[in-house]
Amino acid sequence: MATAAQAQDLPVVSIQSSTGPVAFAGVGYQRGIRLAVEEANARGGIHGRKINLVERDSGSDKGQAIHLVSQAIDRDRALLVLGPSTTTDGVAVAPVFNDKKTPSLSFATSDAVLKPGPWMMKFQQAPSAIAPLSARYALEKTSIRKVAFVYDRTNEGLIEYKNFFRDPFKAGGGTVVAEEAVVGSDANFLPLATKLKALDVDAVYISTYGEQAANIIVQLRQAGMPEKVRYIGTIAMVTQKFLSMAGAGAEGAIAVSDYVAGMDRPMNKAFEAGFKARWGVEPDNWAASAYSLAQVGLAALQAAGPDPTREAVREGFHKLRDVPIVVGSGLWNHKDRIPAYGAIVLTVKDGRFVAAP
């Protein structure tokens, strides 16, 4: 017979940017997490206890994210918090989690989110682990040797993507022609486009979110950037919105990602079918990452035992090995909170992201 404590639901809070400028990622994150939790509850929950998923919208605002984290800890009594959606917000809220000894499984890419202390955990690999893959591909599989960079100077993760492409690219014989900083709210890139058009480059590496990257490409083409110039981007570029906004300008673009639809793995097939049935659309890499992050979070709750505490959830996370996921290699691992699960280089062909040849 279940005790009163065992009969209670397990409180988990998801804080995502469901509205605001980062909603393109946050909506997919929230949907992927909700699907994973609904599936887990349909199987009977964790040790017979259902997960009570509380969803909060940070509005893509750092101040609101900090407020919601405090609310999740003090009012919602969360055993685990999933999110927030961005590296910038993740770094901002990390000290709160550590001060209040509450585990957070973050979407942040930068390892800087781990620095405040041991209560911060992260799902996604750092740019240092995957950005060099696209640099190696450019040098070994293409004629790209001269690159100009455009990057969001307000986002630590996107800065790291730029740096961890640039450095191995230069070490391998590539040339950096220019580095131009933008901010996430910028929309008029015609002066920048005119400047870049005058440079002799083989490619432009764009380290911004996908919609802004598409806008930059459109304005570069309007300014007369030669069609032979290719575009290289981060995992943030791999979205349907990027493809639809960039149009023909996206063709041939290169990006590194941990997910592409149609992988021939049972879990991926079930996820893609389940997501389409639940939400009426195909999952993108944001949804796949969130579904996978939720699998790691659920595994930590499982490892924490039938009557989990926040400390037990944190300790359970450290025990995790070979968690099945739908991104990367299909298995998630970490060493000292640094995740590793593989990635692939993609290119745009006929309006779709596919594995690069």
DRENDO-1510 file (C-alpha; in Angstrom, 1 decimal, always signed):
<recs>
REC; n; res; u; v; w
REC; 1; MET; +0.0; +0.0; +0.0 .
REC; 2; ALA; +1.4; +3.4; -1.0 .
REC; 3; THR; +2.3; +5.8; +1.8 .
REC; 4; ALA; +0.9; +9.4; +1.8 .
REC; 5; ALA; +4.3; +10.7; +0.6 .
REC; 6; GLN; +4.5; +8.1; -2.2 .
REC; 7; ALA; +1.0; +9.0; -3.3 .
REC; 8; GLN; +1.9; +12.6; -4.0 .
REC; 9; ASP; +2.8; +13.8; -7.4 .
REC; 10; LEU; +6.4; +14.7; -8.1 .
REC; 11; PRO; +6.6; +18.5; -8.8 .
REC; 12; VAL; +8.7; +19.4; -11.8 .
REC; 13; VAL; +8.7; +23.0; -13.2 .
REC; 14; SER; +9.6; +23.8; -16.8 .
REC; 15; ILE; +10.5; +27.5; -17.5 .
REC; 16; GLN; +10.7; +28.3; -21.2 .
REC; 17; SER; +10.5; +31.3; -23.5 .
REC; 18; SER; +7.1; +30.4; -24.9 .
REC; 19; THR; +6.6; +34.1; -25.9 .
REC; 20; GLY; +9.0; +36.8; -26.9 .
REC; 21; PRO; +12.0; +36.8; -29.3 .
REC; 22; VAL; +13.1; +33.3; -28.3 .
REC; 23; ALA; +9.7; +31.7; -28.6 .
REC; 24; PHE; +10.9; +29.9; -31.8 .
REC; 25; ALA; +12.8; +27.7; -29.4 .
REC; 26; GLY; +10.8; +27.9; -26.2 .
REC; 27; VAL; +7.5; +26.6; -27.8 .
REC; 28; GLY; +9.3; +23.5; -29.1 .
REC; 29; TYR; +11.0; +23.0; -25.8 .
REC; 30; GLN; +7.8; +23.2; -23.9 .
REC; 31; ARG; +6.1; +20.8; -26.3 .
REC; 32; GLY; +8.9; +18.3; -26.2 .
REC; 33; ILE; +9.0; +18.3; -22.4 .
REC; 34; ARG; +5.2; +17.9; -22.1 .
REC; 35; LEU; +5.2; +15.0; -24.5 .
REC; 36; ALA; +7.9; +13.2; -22.6 .
REC; 37; VAL; +6.1; +13.7; -19.2 .
REC; 38; GLU; +2.7; +12.7; -20.6 .
REC; 39; GLU; +4.2; +9.5; -21.9 .
REC; 40; ALA; +6.0; +8.8; -18.6 .
REC; 41; ASN; +2.7; +9.4; -16.7 .
REC; 42; ALA; +0.9; +7.1; -19.1 .
REC; 43; ARG; +3.4; +4.4; -18.2 .
REC; 44; GLY; +2.7; +4.8; -14.5 .
REC; 45; GLY; +5.0; +7.7; -13.6 .
REC; 46; ILE; +8.2; +7.4; -11.5 .
REC; 47; HIS; +8.1; +4.6; -8.9 .
REC; 48; GLY; +4.3; +4.7; -9.2 .
REC; 49; ARG; +4.0; +8.5; -8.7 .
REC; 50; LYS; +2.9; +10.8; -11.4 .
REC; 51; ILE; +4.9; +13.9; -12.5 .
REC; 52; ASN; +3.1; +17.1; -11.9 .
REC; 53; LEU; +4.6; +19.3; -14.7 .
REC; 54; VAL; +4.2; +23.0; -14.0 .
REC; 55; GLU; +4.8; +25.2; -17.1 .
REC; 56; ARG; +6.0; +28.8; -16.8 .
REC; 57; ASP; +6.7; +31.3; -19.6 .
REC; 58; SER; +9.7; +33.6; -19.0 .
REC; 59; GLY; +8.7; +35.8; -22.0 .
REC; 60; SER; +12.4; +35.6; -23.2 .
REC; 61; ASP; +13.1; +38.0; -20.3 .
REC; 62; LYS; +16.1; +37.4; -18.0 .
REC; 63; GLY; +14.4; +39.2; -15.1 .
REC; 64; GLN; +11.3; +37.2; -15.4 .
REC; 65; ALA; +13.3; +34.0; -15.6 .
REC; 66; ILE; +14.9; +34.8; -12.2 .
REC; 67; HIS; +11.5; +35.6; -10.7 .
REC; 68; LEU; +10.1; +32.3; -12.0 .
REC; 69; VAL; +13.0; +30.3; -10.7 .
REC; 70; SER; +12.5; +31.7; -7.2 .
REC; 71; GLN; +8.7; +30.9; -7.5 .
REC; 72; ALA; +9.5; +27.4; -8.7 .
REC; 73; ILE; +11.7; +26.7; -5.7 .
REC; 74; ASP; +9.8; +28.5; -2.9 .
REC; 75; ARG; +6.1; +28.1; -4.0 .
REC; 76; ASP; +6.0; +25.2; -6.3 .
REC; 77; ARG; +8.5; +23.1; -4.2 .
REC; 78; ALA; +10.0; +21.8; -7.4 .
REC; 79; LEU; +12.2; +18.7; -7.1 .
REC; 80; LEU; +13.7; +19.6; -10.4 .
REC; 81; VAL; +13.5; +22.6; -12.7 .
REC; 82; LEU; +13.9; +22.2; -16.5 .
REC; 83; GLY; +15.2; +25.3; -18.2 .
REC; 84; PRO; +15.3; +28.2; -18.8 .
REC; 85; SER; +15.5; +28.2; -22.6 .
REC; 86; THR; +18.7; +30.2; -23.3 .
REC; 87; THR; +22.3; +30.3; -22.2 .
REC; 88; THR; +22.0; +33.9; -21.2 .
REC; 89; ASP; +19.0; +33.2; -18.9 .
REC; 90; GLY; +20.6; +30.0; -17.6 .
REC; 91; VAL; +23.8; +31.8; -16.5 .
REC; 92; ALA; +21.7; +34.5; -14.8 .
REC; 93; VAL; +19.6; +32.0; -12.8 .
REC; 94; ALA; +22.4; +29.6; -11.9 .
REC; 95; PRO; +23.4; +31.3; -8.6 .
REC; 96; VAL; +19.7; +31.1; -7.4 .
REC; 97; PHE; +19.6; +27.4; -7.8 .
REC; 98; ASN; +22.9; +26.9; -6.0 .
REC; 99; ASP; +22.0; +29.3; -3.2 .
REC; 100; LYS; +18.7; +27.5; -2.6 .
REC; 101; LYS; +20.1; +24.0; -3.3 .
REC; 102; THR; +17.6; +23.0; -6.0 .
REC; 103; PRO; +18.7; +21.0; -9.1 .
REC; 104; SER; +18.2; +22.6; -12.5 .
REC; 105; LEU; +18.7; +20.8; -15.8 .
REC; 106; SER; +19.5; +23.6; -18.1 .
REC; 107; PHE; +19.3; +24.1; -21.9 .
REC; 108; ALA; +22.4; +26.3; -21.8 .
REC; 109; THR; +25.1; +25.4; -24.2 .
REC; 110; SER; +28.0; +27.2; -22.5 .
REC; 111; ASP; +29.7; +25.4; -19.6 .
REC; 112; ALA; +29.7; +28.8; -17.8 .
REC; 113; VAL; +26.3; +27.8; -16.4 .
REC; 114; LEU; +28.0; +25.2; -14.2 .
REC; 115; LYS; +30.4; +27.6; -12.5 .
REC; 116; PRO; +28.2; +28.9; -9.7 .
REC; 117; GLY; +28.1; +25.4; -8.1 .
REC; 118; PRO; +27.0; +21.8; -8.1 .
REC; 119; TRP; +23.2; +22.2; -8.3 .
REC; 120; MET; +23.4; +23.3; -11.9 .
REC; 121; MET; +23.3; +20.6; -14.5 .
REC; 122; LYS; +23.1; +20.8; -18.2 .
REC; 123; PHE; +21.8; +18.7; -21.0 .
REC; 124; GLN; +23.4; +20.2; -24.1 .
REC; 125; GLN; +26.9; +19.9; -25.3 .
REC; 126; ALA; +29.2; +22.9; -25.2 .
REC; 127; PRO; +30.1; +24.6; -28.5 .
REC; 128; SER; +33.7; +23.4; -27.9 .
REC; 129; ALA; +32.4; +19.9; -28.5 .
REC; 130; ILE; +30.5; +20.4; -31.7 .
REC; 131; ALA; +31.5; +23.6; -33.4 .
REC; 132; PRO; +34.9; +22.2; -34.5 .
REC; 133; LEU; +33.0; +19.6; -36.5 .
REC; 134; SER; +31.8; +22.2; -39.0 .
REC; 135; ALA; +35.2; +23.8; -39.2 .
REC; 136; ARG; +36.7; +20.4; -40.0 .
REC; 137; TYR; +34.0; +19.8; -42.6 .
REC; 138; ALA; +34.6; +23.2; -44.3 .
REC; 139; LEU; +38.3; +22.5; -44.6 .
REC; 140; GLU; +38.1; +18.9; -45.6 .
REC; 141; LYS; +35.0; +18.7; -47.7 .
REC; 142; THR; +34.6; +22.2; -49.3 .
REC; 143; SER; +36.7; +24.9; -50.9 .
REC; 144; ILE; +35.9; +27.3; -48.1 .
REC; 145; ARG; +39.1; +29.0; -47.0 .
REC; 146; LYS; +38.2; +32.7; -46.3 .
REC; 147; VAL; +35.4; +33.4; -43.8 .
REC; 148; ALA; +33.8; +36.5; -42.3 .
REC; 149; PHE; +32.0; +36.2; -39.0 .
REC; 150; VAL; +28.7; +37.7; -37.8 .
REC; 151; TYR; +27.8; +36.9; -34.2 .
REC; 152; ASP; +25.5; +37.9; -31.4 .
REC; 153; ARG; +27.7; +39.6; -28.8 .
REC; 154; THR; +25.0; +39.4; -26.1 .
REC; 155; ASN; +24.8; +35.6; -26.0 .
REC; 156; GLU; +27.7; +33.7; -24.4 .
REC; 157; GLY; +26.8; +30.4; -26.1 .
REC; 158; LEU; +26.7; +32.0; -29.6 .
REC; 159; ILE; +30.0; +33.8; -28.9 .
REC; 160; GLU; +31.5; +30.4; -28.0 .
REC; 161; TYR; +30.2; +28.8; -31.2 .
REC; 162; LYS; +31.9; +31.5; -33.2 .
REC; 163; ASN; +35.2; +31.1; -31.4 .
REC; 164; PHE; +35.2; +27.3; -31.5 .
REC; 165; PHE; +34.7; +27.4; -35.2 .
REC; 166; ARG; +37.1; +30.2; -35.8 .
REC; 167; ASP; +40.1; +28.8; -33.9 .
REC; 168; PRO; +40.3; +25.3; -35.5 .
REC; 169; PHE; +39.4; +26.8; -38.9 .
REC; 170; LYS; +42.5; +29.1; -38.6 .
REC; 171; ALA; +44.6; +26.4; -37.2 .
REC; 172; GLY; +43.7; +24.2; -40.2 .
REC; 173; GLY; +44.8; +26.9; -42.7 .
REC; 174; GLY; +41.7; +29.0; -43.0 .
REC; 175; THR; +41.6; +32.8; -43.0 .
REC; 176; VAL; +39.4; +35.1; -40.9 .
REC; 177; VAL; +38.5; +38.1; -43.0 .
REC; 178; ALA; +36.3; +40.0; -40.5 .
REC; 179; GLU; +34.4; +39.6; -37.3 .
REC; 180; GLU; +31.2; +41.7; -36.9 .
REC; 181; ALA; +29.1; +41.9; -33.8 .
REC; 182; VAL; +25.3; +42.3; -33.7 .
REC; 183; VAL; +22.7; +42.1; -30.9 .
REC; 184; GLY; +19.6; +40.0; -30.9 .
REC; 185; SER; +17.2; +42.9; -31.5 .
REC; 186; ASP; +19.0; +44.1; -34.6 .
REC; 187; ALA; +17.0; +43.9; -37.8 .
REC; 188; ASN; +18.6; +46.3; -40.3 .
REC; 189; PHE; +21.7; +44.7; -41.7 .
REC; 190; LEU; +22.1; +46.5; -45.0 .
REC; 191; PRO; +25.1; +48.6; -43.9 .
REC; 192; LEU; +26.7; +45.4; -42.6 .
REC; 193; ALA; +25.8; +43.6; -45.8 .
REC; 194; THR; +27.3; +46.3; -47.9 .
REC; 195; LYS; +30.5; +46.0; -45.9 .
REC; 196; LEU; +30.7; +42.2; -46.2 .
REC; 197; LYS; +29.9; +42.3; -49.9 .
REC; 198; ALA; +33.0; +44.3; -50.5 .
REC; 199; LEU; +35.2; +41.6; -48.9 .
REC; 200; ASP; +36.5; +38.6; -50.8 .
REC; 201; VAL; +35.1; +35.7; -48.8 .
REC; 202; ASP; +34.1; +32.1; -49.5 .
REC; 203; ALA; +31.6; +32.0; -46.7 .
REC; 204; VAL; +29.9; +33.9; -43.9 .
REC; 205; TYR; +29.7; +32.2; -40.5 .
REC; 206; ILE; +26.5; +33.5; -38.7 .
REC; 207; SER; +26.3; +32.8; -35.0 .
REC; 208; THR; +22.9; +34.2; -34.2 .
REC; 209; TYR; +19.5; +32.7; -33.7 .
REC; 210; GLY; +17.9; +31.2; -36.8 .
REC; 211; GLU; +15.4; +34.0; -37.7 .
REC; 212; GLN; +18.1; +36.6; -37.4 .
REC; 213; ALA; +20.5; +34.5; -39.4 .
REC; 214; ALA; +17.9; +34.2; -42.2 .
REC; 215; ASN; +17.3; +38.0; -42.1 .
REC; 216; ILE; +21.1; +38.6; -42.5 .
REC; 217; ILE; +21.3; +36.2; -45.4 .
REC; 218; VAL; +18.3; +37.8; -47.2 .
REC; 219; GLN; +19.9; +41.3; -46.8 .
REC; 220; LEU; +23.3; +40.0; -47.9 .
REC; 221; ARG; +21.7; +38.7; -51.1 .
REC; 222; GLN; +19.8; +42.0; -51.6 .
REC; 223; ALA; +23.1; +43.8; -51.3 .
REC; 224; GLY; +24.6; +41.7; -54.0 .
REC; 225; MET; +26.6; +39.1; -52.2 .
REC; 226; PRO; +27.7; +36.6; -54.8 .
REC; 227; GLU; +25.6; +33.4; -54.9 .
REC; 228; LYS; +28.8; +31.3; -54.7 .
REC; 229; VAL; +29.3; +32.5; -51.1 .
REC; 230; ARG; +28.1; +29.9; -48.6 .
REC; 231; TYR; +26.7; +30.4; -45.2 .
REC; 232; ILE; +27.7; +28.5; -42.1 .
REC; 233; GLY; +25.7; +28.5; -38.8 .
REC; 234; THR; +25.3; +27.0; -35.4 .
REC; 235; ILE; +22.7; +24.6; -34.0 .
REC; 236; ALA; +20.4; +27.6; -33.6 .
REC; 237; MET; +20.1; +27.9; -37.4 .
REC; 238; VAL; +18.6; +24.5; -37.8 .
REC; 239; THR; +14.9; +25.4; -37.8 .
REC; 240; GLN; +12.0; +25.4; -40.3 .
REC; 241; LYS; +11.6; +29.1; -39.6 .
REC; 242; PHE; +15.2; +29.7; -40.9 .
REC; 243; LEU; +14.5; +27.8; -44.0 .
REC; 244; SER; +11.2; +29.5; -44.8 .
REC; 245; MET; +12.6; +33.0; -44.1 .
REC; 246; ALA; +15.9; +32.5; -46.0 .
REC; 247; GLY; +14.3; +30.9; -48.9 .
REC; 248; ALA; +16.7; +30.2; -51.8 .
REC; 249; GLY; +19.4; +31.9; -49.9 .
REC; 250; ALA; +19.6; +29.0; -47.5 .
REC; 251; GLU; +20.5; +26.5; -50.2 .
REC; 252; GLY; +23.9; +25.0; -49.5 .
REC; 253; ALA; +24.1; +26.4; -46.0 .
REC; 254; ILE; +26.1; +24.3; -43.5 .
REC; 255; ALA; +25.3; +23.9; -39.8 .
REC; 256; VAL; +26.2; +21.5; -37.0 .
REC; 257; SER; +23.4; +19.9; -35.1 .
REC; 258; ASP; +22.5; +17.0; -32.9 .
REC; 259; TYR; +19.2; +16.1; -34.7 .
REC; 260; VAL; +17.9; +15.5; -38.1 .
REC; 261; ALA; +14.5; +14.0; -38.8 .
REC; 262; GLY; +14.2; +10.5; -40.1 .
REC; 263; MET; +17.0; +8.8; -38.2 .
REC; 264; ASP; +16.4; +5.0; -38.4 .
REC; 265; ARG; +16.2; +4.3; -34.7 .
REC; 266; PRO; +13.1; +2.9; -32.9 .
REC; 267; MET; +13.0; +5.7; -30.3 .
REC; 268; ASN; +13.3; +8.4; -33.0 .
REC; 269; LYS; +10.5; +6.9; -35.0 .
REC; 270; ALA; +8.2; +6.7; -32.0 .
REC; 271; PHE; +9.1; +10.2; -31.0 .
REC; 272; GLU; +8.4; +11.7; -34.4 .
REC; 273; ALA; +5.1; +9.9; -34.7 .
REC; 274; GLY; +4.0; +10.8; -31.2 .
REC; 275; PHE; +5.0; +14.4; -31.6 .
REC; 276; LYS; +3.0; +14.7; -34.8 .
REC; 277; ALA; +0.0; +13.0; -33.3 .
REC; 278; ARG; +0.1; +15.3; -30.2 .
REC; 279; TRP; +0.9; +18.6; -31.8 .
REC; 280; GLY; +0.0; +18.3; -35.5 .
REC; 281; VAL; +3.4; +19.3; -36.7 .
REC; 282; GLU; +6.7; +17.7; -37.3 .
REC; 283; PRO; +9.3; +18.0; -34.5 .
REC; 284; ASP; +12.3; +20.3; -35.0 .
REC; 285; ASN; +15.6; +20.1; -33.3 .
REC; 286; TRP; +14.3; +22.3; -30.4 .
REC; 287; ALA; +11.5; +19.8; -29.7 .
REC; 288; ALA; +13.9; +16.9; -30.1 .
REC; 289; SER; +16.4; +18.4; -27.6 .
REC; 290; ALA; +13.6; +19.1; -25.1 .
REC; 291; TYR; +12.2; +15.6; -25.4 .
REC; 292; SER; +15.7; +14.3; -24.8 .
REC; 293; LEU; +16.4; +16.7; -21.9 .
REC; 294; ALA; +13.2; +15.4; -20.3 .
REC; 295; GLN; +14.4; +11.8; -20.6 .
REC; 296; VAL; +17.5; +12.8; -18.7 .
REC; 297; GLY; +15.5; +14.6; -16.1 .
REC; 298; LEU; +13.1; +11.7; -15.7 .
REC; 299; ALA; +16.0; +9.3; -15.4 .
REC; 300; ALA; +17.5; +11.5; -12.6 .
REC; 301; LEU; +14.1; +11.3; -10.8 .
REC; 302; GLN; +14.0; +7.5; -11.2 .
REC; 303; ALA; +17.6; +7.2; -9.8 .
REC; 304; ALA; +16.6; +9.3; -6.8 .
REC; 305; GLY; +14.4; +6.6; -5.5 .
REC; 306; PRO; +10.7; +6.2; -4.5 .
REC; 307; ASP; +10.7; +9.1; -2.0 .
REC; 308; PRO; +13.0; +11.7; -3.7 .
REC; 309; THR; +14.5; +14.8; -2.3 .
REC; 310; ARG; +16.2; +17.6; -4.2 .
REC; 311; GLU; +19.6; +16.2; -2.9 .
REC; 312; ALA; +18.7; +12.7; -4.1 .
REC; 313; VAL; +17.7; +14.0; -7.5 .
REC; 314; ARG; +21.1; +15.8; -7.8 .
REC; 315; GLU; +22.9; +12.6; -6.7 .
REC; 316; GLY; +20.8; +10.6; -9.1 .
REC; 317; PHE; +21.8; +12.8; -12.0 .
REC; 318; HIS; +25.5; +12.0; -11.3 .
REC; 319; LYS; +24.8; +8.3; -11.5 .
REC; 320; LEU; +23.3; +8.5; -15.0 .
REC; 321; ARG; +24.9; +6.6; -17.8 .
REC; 322; ASP; +23.7; +5.7; -21.3 .
REC; 323; VAL; +20.3; +7.5; -21.1 .
REC; 324; PRO; +18.4; +6.8; -24.4 .
REC; 325; ILE; +17.6; +10.0; -26.3 .
REC; 326; VAL; +16.6; +11.0; -29.8 .
REC; 327; VAL; +19.5; +13.4; -30.6 .
REC; 328; GLY; +23.2; +12.8; -31.3 .
REC; 329; SER; +24.3; +9.2; -31.0 .
REC; 330; GLY; +21.1; +8.2; -29.2 .
REC; 331; LEU; +22.7; +7.8; -25.8 .
REC; 332; TRP; +23.4; +10.6; -23.4 .
REC; 333; ASN; +26.4; +10.6; -21.0 .
REC; 334; HIS; +28.3; +13.1; -18.9 .
REC; 335; LYS; +31.5; +13.4; -17.0 .
REC; 336; ASP; +31.6; +15.8; -14.1 .
REC; 337; ARG; +28.4; +17.4; -15.5 .
REC; 338; ILE; +29.9; +17.9; -19.0 .
REC; 339; PRO; +27.5; +16.2; -21.5 .
REC; 340; ALA; +28.6; +14.1; -24.5 .
REC; 341; TYR; +26.3; +12.5; -27.0 .
REC; 342; GLY; +27.6; +13.4; -30.5 .
REC; 343; ALA; +26.5; +15.6; -33.4 .
REC; 344; ILE; +26.3; +15.7; -37.1 .
REC; 345; VAL; +27.1; +18.3; -39.8 .
REC; 346; LEU; +24.0; +19.2; -41.9 .
REC; 347; THR; +23.5; +21.1; -45.2 .
REC; 348; VAL; +20.5; +22.6; -46.8 .
REC; 349; LYS; +19.4; +20.7; -50.0 .
REC; 350; ASP; +16.2; +21.4; -51.8 .
REC; 351; GLY; +14.9; +23.4; -48.9 .
REC; 352; ARG; +15.6; +20.9; -46.2 .
REC; 353; PHE; +18.3; +20.1; -43.7 .
REC; 354; VAL; +20.0; +16.8; -44.5 .
REC; 355; ALA; +23.2; +15.1; -43.4 .
REC; 356; ALA; +26.1; +16.7; -45.2 .
REC; 357; PRO; +27.9; +14.5; -47.8 .
</recs>
